[in-house]
Amino acid sequence: MYALMINKCMSRPKPTIILTNTNPRTYKSEEVLAADAIYAVFYKDKPINLRTLNSLVSYPGPKYKKVSFSNPGHAFNLADRLNKMFKTTDFSVVELKQGRKINESGPSFKDI
């Protein structure tokens, strides 16, 4: 009984579901969940990309990794790992709550 109460109190909060779509053929569902912000790893206060590759062979090619997350814990873990790997303190986490909306054809008419 006591263990059940601990698990119940320590469980993750339920996410707020904004939209749901279920594929009627596969029954797989996609849910759009609310997030407080996006947390991105920056290097020297500049946005970065991160990729891994095999230095000996060119196959299968580089793999790009995520550097932005809806959970701050994942971003902090990545920044800590990169700081240790490169023996620096220049990787940090930036909280992104708003920004300029863009589209594939370039800036919106408001930005010209």
WORA-V947739 format. One record per residue. N is the residue number from 1. SS is DSSP state (hx for helix, st for strand, lp for the rest). Layout:
{{N:SS} {N:SS}}
//
This chain:
{{1:lp} {2:hx} {3:hx} {4:hx} {5:hx} {6:hx} {7:hx} {8:hx} {9:hx} {10:hx} {11:lp} {12:lp} {13:lp} {14:lp} {15:lp} {16:lp} {17:st} {18:st} {19:st} {20:st} {21:st} {22:st} {23:lp} {24:lp} {25:lp} {26:lp} {27:lp} {28:lp} {29:st} {30:st} {31:st} {32:st} {33:st} {34:lp} {35:lp} {36:lp} {37:lp} {38:st} {39:st} {40:st} {41:st} {42:st} {43:st} {44:lp} {45:lp} {46:st} {47:st} {48:lp} {49:lp} {50:st} {51:st} {52:st} {53:lp} {54:lp} {55:lp} {56:lp} {57:lp} {58:lp} {59:lp} {60:lp} {61:lp} {62:lp} {63:st} {64:st} {65:st} {66:lp} {67:lp} {68:st} {69:st} {70:lp} {71:lp} {72:hx} {73:hx} {74:hx} {75:hx} {76:hx} {77:hx} {78:hx} {79:hx} {80:hx} {81:hx} {82:hx} {83:hx} {84:hx} {85:hx} {86:lp} {87:lp} {88:lp} {89:lp} {90:lp} {91:st} {92:st} {93:st} {94:st} {95:st} {96:st} {97:lp} {98:lp} {99:lp} {100:lp} {101:lp} {102:lp} {103:st} {104:lp} {105:lp} {106:st} {107:lp} {108:lp} {109:hx} {110:hx} {111:hx} {112:lp}}
//
